[in-house]
Amino acid sequence: MDDIDAEQDISSDELDSSERAQRPSLPLKSQRDQETPFETGFHRTARICLMKIRESLFQLQWQEAADYMSSYFQTLEDTTSGRPQLASEIIWRLGTEILHHHPNTNLEDFNSFLERIKNTSVKTYLEVCLEHSFHLLLNGKFDDAKRQLSIAESWRYGKQSASQEHRIKLVQAYRGFLDYFTWSAKKSSVSGADDSDAAANQEMHNYFRQASVSLKEILQYPGVWDPFVISYVDMLEFYGDEEGALSVLKDYAYDNRFPSNPNAHVYLYQFLKKHKAPEKKLIKALQILHASVPSHELMLELCSLLLQTGRESCFREALTVIFSLLDYSSWKDNLQAWCCMRDVLKLLKRKKLTCFIAEEWESRASWWPAYHFRTNQAKRDFEQSPDLLTAKAGVASALTGRKCMYCMWKNTLLNKAKIKRIKAAKRPLKGRRRSERIRAERIRAERRSERIGAGRSGDRSGSGGAERSGDRSGSAEIGADQGGADQGGAERGGGGAERRSERRSGRGGAERRSERRSGRSGDRSGSGRSGAGRGGAERRSGRIGAGRGGAS
């Protein structure tokens, strides 16, 4: 937005210095949107158009901003000194932002826009080429991006190219960075194939030489070159030059020409750890990192290394490191950090070095309890992890005593959780007993239903026998009327009829017994009466048949 401010205030630069009022040091309300003296109609239109573009960007109206931007291109035709260069940079930066967010933008729109911007200003040519290559990489156009960097690397424009030597080196470094990616891909393919492929190895080595030259050259300039350093060290390690890789990392970390960069010490420590360097070198690298970033995650490893030395001075330094780490809110809920603190405190108490604890706690006693050991914090810690609650409670009891509220809440919460677990363990046992009871009742009900079914089948068989006996008695009466039987036969028939009727009455008793088992009192009485009635009718029919036989 500084370029926009400069564009809108440039007309005031045309005023005589004696006529310009000195700007106050305090930030006052801006007057950029107001008309300025000596402003032509073209400049006024350009100023209003730029204001509309800014408002559209703030309101995320990308289509409206694009329409205004197409009109703002006319400012490139302004012949006022300094205006075309400034307008070109404004169009480049704002136009790129609009294209990034416009929903209907495609790759062709970006390419045509950036190619047009390259031809409007030679001062921003290299920067536009870099941005163009980045956009192509984001869209997966690796070869096109590399081609753009090669074109920018070979660009020359008199004194302009000489004054932009640093930018040219940056373009070369990015081109070498892309060569590193190609080398890495070739390395993967060669490692998976036969090592005897000399042509593939030679091609991979050619990419290594191209990339290493560009990356090594950019490291001669001060700056933050993290991706370039990592790539260069990776290639040197692959070809066995560990001394060269270590030298690059040391220069990047300790050379005063480079700005302070914590990542440089991280890369050096990781390299030393990978190659099994002595603990003394590892501790030194992490100590420098602790001086710049006390909250770095590698501080836990520094504590572990310091405790392994067994020296009292290292114990004290480990306590300082872990206290400094837990001073930051990002580590308040970290289980590993609190476990490390608990272990350090236990070790110092066992070694009778509690004076170190008192010295570190003296400056924190006024704010650490409210910062770490509040009761509501105990609830959140328990919800996150009971182990975290236990570890923090151990630290709190060591620092403030066992009667602190955090420790008391720890006991309360853990007891409640234990009771819930016991109840939850009993609940399945009750459920199993209930299911077994239901299963036994179901089996008994099935057995009762089977017995009832057997009784009903007996009823059906008894009623069928009575009907058959009635048929036989009827046939006996017909035989008596016709006179087809003598008296002895009638007597024997009467005796047989009486015995059969007695057996039938016996069946009626069996029916009554089956009905008593089913537990239906009304059905039992009805069935008994019907059975007795049928038995009496059979006996009477037998006597009648016998009497008729004797009469005949």
C-alpha positions in Angstrom: 0.0 0.0 0.0 3.0 2.3 0.2 3.1 2.5 -3.6 -0.6 3.5 -3.6 0.1 6.2 -1.1 3.0 7.4 -3.2 0.9 7.5 -6.3 -1.8 9.5 -4.6 0.6 11.9 -3.0 2.9 12.4 -6.0 1.1 15.6 -7.2 2.1 17.3 -3.9 5.8 16.6 -4.8 5.4 19.0 -7.7 4.8 21.9 -5.3 7.6 24.1 -4.3 9.3 23.0 -1.1 8.6 26.4 0.5 4.9 26.1 -0.2 4.6 22.6 1.3 3.6 22.3 4.9 5.7 20.2 7.2 3.9 16.9 8.1 3.2 16.4 11.7 4.9 13.5 13.5 1.6 12.3 14.9 -0.7 10.1 12.7 -3.5 12.3 11.6 -6.5 11.7 9.2 -5.3 11.1 5.7 -6.2 13.7 3.0 -5.2 11.6 0.0 -8.7 11.3 -1.4 -9.0 15.1 -1.7 -8.1 17.1 -4.8 -4.6 18.6 -4.7 -3.3 21.7 -6.4 -1.9 21.6 -9.9 -3.8 18.4 -10.6 -4.9 17.8 -14.2 -8.1 16.1 -15.2 -6.2 12.9 -16.2 -4.4 12.7 -12.8 -7.7 13.3 -11.0 -9.4 10.5 -13.0 -6.4 8.2 -12.2 -6.6 9.1 -8.5 -10.3 8.4 -8.3 -9.9 5.1 -10.2 -7.2 3.9 -7.8 -9.4 4.9 -4.9 -12.2 2.7 -6.4 -9.9 -0.2 -6.8 -8.8 0.1 -3.2 -12.5 0.1 -2.0 -13.3 -2.9 -4.2 -10.4 -4.8 -2.7 -11.4 -4.0 0.8 -15.0 -5.2 0.0 -13.7 -8.3 -1.8 -15.5 -7.3 -5.0 -13.0 -8.8 -7.4 -15.0 -8.3 -10.6 -15.5 -4.6 -10.0 -11.8 -4.3 -9.1 -10.8 -6.0 -12.3 -13.0 -3.6 -14.3 -11.4 -0.5 -12.7 -7.9 -2.1 -13.1 -8.5 -2.4 -16.9 -9.1 1.4 -17.0 -6.2 2.1 -14.7 -3.8 0.7 -17.3 -4.0 4.1 -19.1 -1.8 5.6 -16.4 1.1 3.9 -18.1 0.9 6.5 -20.8 1.5 9.3 -18.4 4.7 11.2 -19.3 5.2 12.8 -15.9 8.6 12.0 -14.4 8.4 9.0 -12.2 4.7 8.2 -12.7 5.0 5.3 -15.3 7.4 3.3 -13.1 5.2 3.8 -10.1 2.0 3.0 -12.0 3.6 -0.2 -13.4 4.4 -1.5 -9.9 0.9 -0.6 -8.6 -0.7 -2.4 -11.5 1.6 -5.4 -11.0 0.9 -5.9 -7.3 -2.8 -5.0 -7.3 -3.5 -6.9 -10.5 -1.8 -10.0 -9.2 -3.9 -9.8 -6.0 -7.1 -9.5 -8.1 -6.2 -12.4 -10.3 -5.4 -14.6 -7.3 -8.8 -14.1 -5.9 -11.0 -13.7 -9.0 -13.2 -16.8 -9.4 -13.0 -16.9 -13.2 -9.2 -16.6 -13.5 -7.2 -19.2 -15.4 -3.6 -19.8 -16.2 -3.7 -18.0 -19.5 -5.0 -14.8 -17.8 -2.0 -14.9 -15.4 0.5 -15.5 -18.2 -0.8 -12.7 -20.4 -1.0 -10.2 -17.5 2.5 -10.9 -16.3 4.0 -10.9 -19.8 2.5 -7.4 -20.3 3.8 -6.2 -17.0 7.4 -7.4 -17.9 7.4 -5.0 -20.8 6.2 -1.9 -18.9 9.2 -1.5 -16.5 12.8 -2.8 -16.6 13.3 -2.2 -12.9 10.8 -4.8 -11.9 11.5 -7.3 -14.7 13.4 -9.8 -12.6 10.9 -9.7 -9.7 8.0 -10.2 -12.1 9.9 -13.2 -13.7 10.3 -14.7 -10.2 6.7 -14.3 -9.4 5.7 -15.8 -12.8 7.8 -18.8 -12.1 6.3 -19.3 -8.7 2.8 -19.2 -10.1 3.7 -21.8 -12.7 5.1 -24.0 -10.0 1.9 -23.8 -8.1 0.0 -24.9 -11.1 2.4 -27.9 -11.7 4.2 -26.3 -14.7 7.7 -27.2 -13.6 9.4 -27.0 -17.0 7.7 -23.7 -17.8 8.8 -22.3 -14.5 12.4 -23.3 -15.1 12.2 -21.8 -18.6 11.1 -18.4 -17.1 14.0 -18.5 -14.7 16.5 -19.2 -17.5 15.1 -16.3 -19.5 15.4 -14.0 -16.5 18.9 -15.2 -15.7 20.1 -14.2 -19.2 18.3 -10.8 -19.1 20.6 -7.8 -19.6 19.6 -4.1 -19.8 22.7 -1.9 -19.6 23.1 -0.2 -16.2 19.9 -1.6 -15.0 21.2 -5.1 -15.1 24.4 -4.1 -13.3 22.5 -2.4 -10.5 20.4 -5.6 -10.0 23.2 -8.0 -9.5 21.8 -9.3 -6.2 18.5 -10.1 -7.9 20.2 -11.9 -10.7 22.0 -14.1 -8.2 18.6 -14.8 -6.5 17.2 -15.8 -9.9 20.2 -18.1 -10.4 19.7 -19.6 -6.9 16.1 -20.5 -7.7 17.1 -22.0 -11.0 19.6 -24.1 -9.1 16.9 -25.0 -6.6 14.8 -26.4 -9.4 17.9 -28.3 -10.7 18.1 -29.8 -7.2 14.6 -31.1 -7.5 15.4 -32.6 -10.9 18.5 -34.2 -9.3 16.5 -35.6 -6.4 14.0 -37.2 -8.8 16.9 -38.7 -10.8 18.4 -40.0 -7.6 15.2 -41.8 -6.7 14.9 -43.4 -10.1 18.6 -44.5 -10.1 18.5 -45.9 -6.6 15.5 -48.1 -7.6 17.1 -49.3 -10.7 20.4 -51.1 -11.6 23.5 -49.2 -10.4 25.3 -50.2 -13.6 23.3 -47.6 -15.6 26.2 -45.2 -16.2 24.2 -42.8 -18.4 21.6 -42.2 -15.7 24.4 -41.6 -13.1 26.1 -39.2 -15.4 22.9 -37.2 -16.0 22.3 -37.0 -12.3 25.8 -35.8 -11.7 25.4 -33.1 -14.3 22.3 -31.8 -12.5 24.3 -31.9 -9.2 27.1 -29.7 -10.7 24.6 -27.2 -12.1 22.7 -26.9 -8.9 25.7 -26.8 -6.6 27.3 -23.9 -8.5 24.2 -21.7 -8.2 23.5 -22.6 -4.6 27.1 -22.2 -3.4 27.3 -18.8 -5.0 24.1 -17.4 -3.3 25.5 -18.5 0.1 28.3 -15.9 -0.4 25.7 -13.2 0.1 24.2 -12.4 3.5 20.6 -13.5 3.8 18.2 -16.1 5.0 18.7 -19.0 2.5 17.1 -22.0 4.4 15.8 -23.9 1.3 19.1 -23.4 -0.6 21.2 -24.5 2.4 19.2 -27.7 3.0 19.4 -28.6 -0.7 23.1 -28.0 -1.0 23.9 -30.0 2.2 21.7 -32.9 1.0 23.7 -33.2 -2.2 27.0 -33.0 -0.5 26.0 -35.7 1.9 24.9 -37.9 -0.9 28.3 -37.7 -2.5 30.1 -38.4 0.8 31.4 -34.8 1.5 30.4 -34.7 5.1 33.1 -32.2 6.0 32.0 -29.8 3.3 28.3 -30.1 4.5 29.3 -29.4 8.1 31.4 -26.4 7.0 28.4 -25.0 5.1 26.1 -25.4 8.1 28.7 -23.9 10.5 29.2 -20.9 8.3 25.5 -20.4 8.0 24.9 -20.6 11.8 28.0 -18.8 13.1 29.0 -16.3 10.4 28.3 -12.8 11.6 27.6 -11.7 8.0 24.3 -13.6 8.1 21.3 -12.3 10.1 20.4 -14.2 13.2 18.5 -17.3 12.2 17.4 -20.0 14.7 16.8 -22.4 11.8 20.5 -22.4 11.1 21.3 -23.9 14.5 18.4 -26.4 14.1 19.9 -27.6 10.9 23.4 -27.9 12.4 22.1 -29.8 15.4 20.1 -32.2 13.2 23.2 -32.8 11.1 25.4 -33.5 14.1 22.8 -35.8 15.7 22.4 -37.7 12.4 26.2 -38.3 12.2 26.4 -39.3 15.9 28.5 -36.3 17.1 29.6 -36.1 20.8 27.1 -34.9 23.3 29.3 -31.8 24.0 28.8 -30.5 20.4 25.1 -31.3 20.5 24.6 -29.4 23.8 26.6 -26.4 22.4 24.3 -26.2 19.3 21.2 -26.3 21.4 22.5 -23.8 24.0 22.9 -21.2 21.3 19.4 -22.1 20.0 18.0 -21.7 23.6 19.5 -18.2 23.8 17.5 -17.1 20.8 14.3 -19.3 21.1 13.7 -20.5 24.6 10.4 -22.0 23.6 11.7 -24.2 20.8 10.7 -27.9 20.9 14.3 -29.0 20.9 14.7 -27.7 24.5 13.3 -30.9 25.8 16.2 -32.7 24.1 18.6 -30.2 25.6 17.2 -31.0 29.1 17.7 -34.7 28.5 21.3 -34.2 27.3 22.1 -32.0 30.3 20.8 -34.5 32.7 22.8 -37.3 31.1 26.1 -35.5 31.9 25.7 -36.0 35.6 27.2 -32.6 36.6 25.5 -30.3 39.0 26.0 -27.3 36.8 24.2 -29.1 34.0 21.4 -30.1 36.4 20.9 -26.4 37.2 21.0 -25.4 33.5 18.4 -28.1 32.8 16.1 -26.7 35.5 16.5 -23.2 34.0 15.7 -24.5 30.5 12.6 -26.4 31.5 11.3 -23.5 33.6 11.9 -21.1 30.7 10.0 -23.5 28.4 7.0 -23.7 30.6 6.9 -19.9 30.9 5.3 -19.9 27.4 1.6 -20.5 27.1 2.1 -22.9 24.1 3.6 -25.4 26.5 1.0 -25.2 29.3 -0.8 -28.4 28.3 2.2 -30.4 27.1 2.5 -33.7 28.9 6.1 -34.3 27.9 7.2 -31.0 29.2 5.5 -31.4 32.6 6.9 -35.0 32.9 10.4 -33.6 32.2 9.9 -30.9 34.9 8.7 -33.5 37.4 11.7 -35.7 36.7 14.2 -32.8 37.1 12.6 -31.8 40.4 12.8 -35.4 41.7 16.4 -35.6 40.6 17.4 -32.4 42.3 15.6 -33.4 45.6 17.3 -36.8 45.5 20.7 -35.1 45.0 19.8 -32.6 47.8 20.1 -29.6 45.4 16.8 -28.0 46.4 18.6 -24.6 46.5 18.6 -24.5 42.7 14.8 -25.0 42.8 14.4 -22.2 45.3 16.4 -19.8 43.2 14.3 -20.5 40.1 11.0 -20.5 41.9 11.7 -17.2 43.7 11.0 -15.1 40.6 8.0 -17.2 39.6 6.2 -17.7 43.0 4.0 -14.6 42.4 2.5 -15.6 39.1 3.1 -19.3 38.3 0.4 -20.6 40.7 -2.3 -18.5 39.0 -0.8 -19.2 35.6 -0.6 -23.0 35.8 -2.3 -24.3 39.0 -5.8 -22.9 39.0 -8.7 -25.1 39.9 -10.5 -24.6 36.6 -7.2 -25.4 34.9 -7.2 -28.7 36.8 -10.5 -29.6 35.3 -9.4 -28.8 31.8 -6.2 -30.8 32.3 -8.1 -33.8 33.6 -10.5 -33.7 30.6 -7.4 -33.5 28.3 -5.5 -36.3 30.0 -5.4 -37.7 33.6 -1.7 -38.2 33.1 -1.2 -34.5 32.5 -3.2 -33.7 35.7 -1.0 -36.1 37.7 2.3 -34.7 36.3 1.3 -31.1 37.0 0.1 -32.0 40.5 3.5 -33.6 41.2 5.2 -30.4 40.1 2.7 -28.2 42.1 3.3 -30.2 45.3 7.0 -30.0 44.9 6.9 -26.2 44.4 4.0 -25.0 46.6 3.3 -27.9 48.9 0.8 -30.7 49.0 -2.0 -28.5 50.4 -2.3 -26.5 47.2 -5.8 -26.4 45.6 -4.5 -28.0 42.4 -3.4 -31.1 44.2 -6.7 -31.3 46.2 -8.7 -31.0 43.0 -6.5 -33.7 41.5 -7.5 -36.1 44.2 -11.1 -35.2 43.9 -11.2 -35.6 40.2 -9.3 -38.9 40.2 -11.6 -40.3 43.0 -14.7 -39.4 41.0 -13.2 -41.1 38.0 -12.4 -44.2 40.0 -16.0 -44.4 41.3 -17.4 -44.1 37.8 -15.1 -46.9 36.6 -16.3 -49.2 39.4 -19.9 -48.5 38.6 -19.3 -49.0 35.0 -17.6 -52.4 35.8 -20.6 -53.5 37.9 -23.2 -52.5 35.3 -22.3 -55.3 32.8 -22.4 -57.9 35.6 -25.9 -56.9 36.5 -26.8 -57.0 32.9 -25.5 -60.5 32.5 -27.4 -61.8 35.5 -30.6 -60.2 34.2 -30.1 -61.7 30.8 -29.6 -65.2 32.3 -32.8 -64.8 34.4 -34.7 -63.8 31.3 -33.3 -66.8 29.4 -34.3 -69.2 32.2 -37.9 -67.8 32.2 -38.1 -68.1 28.5 -37.0 -71.8 28.7 -39.7 -72.5 31.4 -42.3 -70.8 29.3 -41.4 -72.9 26.3 -41.7 -76.1 28.3 -45.1 -75.1 29.6 -46.3 -74.4 26.1 -45.0 -77.8 25.0 -47.0 -79.5 27.8 -50.1 -77.5 27.0 -49.8 -78.6 23.4 -49.5 -82.3 24.4 -52.7 -82.0 26.5 -54.6 -80.5 23.6 -53.6 -83.3 21.4 -54.9 -85.8 24.0 -58.3 -83.9 24.0 -58.5 -84.3 20.3 -57.7 -88.1 20.5 -60.4 -88.7 23.3 -63.2 -86.9 21.4 -62.4 -89.0 18.3 -62.7 -92.3 20.4 -66.1 -91.2 21.7 -67.4 -90.6 18.3 -66.2 -94.0 17.1 -67.9 -95.7 20.1 -71.1 -94.0 19.3 -70.9 -95.3 15.8 -70.3 -98.8 17.1 -73.3 -98.6 19.5 -75.5 -97.4 16.7 -74.5 -100.4 14.6 -75.3 -102.7 17.6 -78.8 -101.2 17.8 -79.3 -101.8 14.1 -78.2 -105.4 14.5 -80.6 -105.9 17.4 -83.6 -104.6 15.4 -82.7 -106.9 12.5 -82.4 -110.0 14.8 -79.0 -110.9 13.4 -77.4 -111.8 16.8 -78.2 -114.5 19.4 -78.5 -113.9 23.2 -75.0 -115.2 24.1 -73.4 -113.0 21.5 -75.5 -110.1 22.8 -74.3 -110.7 26.3 -70.7 -111.0 25.2 -71.2 -107.8 23.2 -72.7 -106.1 26.2 -69.8 -107.1 28.3 -67.3 -105.9 25.7 -69.2 -102.6 25.4 -69.0 -102.1 29.2 -65.3 -102.7 29.2 -64.8 -100.3 26.3 -66.9 -97.6 28.0 -64.7 -98.0 31.2 -61.6 -97.6 29.1 -63.1 -94.5 27.6 -63.9 -93.1 31.0 -60.2 -93.8 31.9 -59.3 -91.6 29.0 -61.5 -88.9 30.4 -59.5 -89.1 33.7 -56.3 -88.7 31.7 -57.8 -85.7 30.0 -58.7 -84.2 33.4 -55.1 -84.7 34.7 -53.6 -83.0 31.6 -56.0 -80.1 32.1 -55.0 -79.8 35.8 -51.4 -79.4 34.7 -52.3 -76.5 32.4 -53.7 -74.6 35.4 -57.1 -73.8 33.9 -59.7 -74.5 36.6 -62.7 -73.7 34.4 -61.5 -75.8 31.5 -60.8 -78.7 33.9 -64.3 -78.7 35.4 -65.9 -78.5 31.9 -63.7 -81.2 30.5 -64.4 -83.5 33.5 -68.1 -83.1 33.2 -68.1 -83.6 29.4 -65.9 -86.7 29.9 -68.2 -88.1 32.6 -71.2 -87.4 30.5 -69.7 -89.2 27.6 -68.8 -92.2 29.8 -72.3 -92.4 31.2 -73.9 -92.2 27.8 -71.6 -95.0 26.6 -72.6 -97.2 29.6 -76.3 -96.6 29.1 -76.0 -97.4 25.4 -74.2 -100.7 26.3 -77.0 -101.7 28.7 -79.7 -100.9 26.2 -77.9 -103.0 23.6 -77.5 -105.9 26.0 -81.2 -105.7 27.0 -82.3 -105.8 23.4 -80.1 -108.7 22.8 -81.7 -110.6 25.6 -85.2 -109.8 24.4 -84.4 -111.1 21.0 
